[in-house]
Amino acid sequence: MGKIDHPAIPPVSAAEAAAREGSGECRSLAQIIDRIGDKWTVMVVGHLSRGSLRFNELMRAIPGVSHRMLTLTLRGLQRDGLVSRTAFATVPPRVDYALTELGLSLTGPLTMLAGWASDNKLAVEAARVAYDVALAEDI
């Protein structure tokens, strides 16, 4: 039998290995940022920062959220360790949602982000108008 030549597999440099590992880190961070940057997450965390609430209390407090979206958001926050769910064996059954320590640690950065948005709202709106005008002139 003859020898079968296989193309050489180039070695992976340390820089390439670090980049591959870094891309995994980026994906992981992106998933977390997707979670905490979601508008429903921000609203839920904001309301729960004042104390625990029942599902229907959250539904009434958050304008525009659907039952399904609130359910998905709460489940995601539970999965990520930001929200706890406590079921009480009462008639009718009662379930409370509250921020965990990890969830409470998110309120500071979200408050800072909300402050930045408030401080820069007019500048962002002016930039949007200027962009839209320039885009319309190019057409």
CORZITA-V716137 format. One record per backbone hydrogen bond with DSSP energy under -1.0 kcal/mol. CO is the residue of the C=O (numbers start at 1). NH is the residue of the N-H. If there is no record, write none. Layout:
# CORZITA-V716137
{{CO,NH} {CO,NH}}
This chain:
# CORZITA-V716137
{{13,17} {14,18} {15,19} {16,20} {17,21} {18,22} {19,23} {20,24} {21,25} {22,26} {23,27} {24,28} {25,29} {26,30} {27,31} {28,32} {29,33} {30,34} {31,35} {32,36} {33,37} {38,42} {39,43} {40,44} {41,45} {42,46} {43,47} {44,48} {45,49} {47,50} {48,51} {53,97} {54,58} {55,59} {56,60} {57,61} {58,62} {62,65} {66,70} {67,71} {68,72} {69,73} {70,74} {71,75} {72,76} {73,77} {74,78} {75,79} {76,80} {77,82} {77,83} {78,81} {82,100} {84,98} {86,96} {88,90} {88,94} {94,88} {96,86} {97,53} {98,84} {100,104} {101,105} {103,106} {104,107} {106,110} {107,111} {108,112} {109,113} {110,114} {111,115} {112,116} {113,117} {114,118} {115,119} {116,120} {120,124} {121,125} {122,126} {123,127} {124,128} {125,129} {126,130} {127,131} {128,132} {129,133} {130,134} {131,135} {132,136} {133,137} {134,138}}
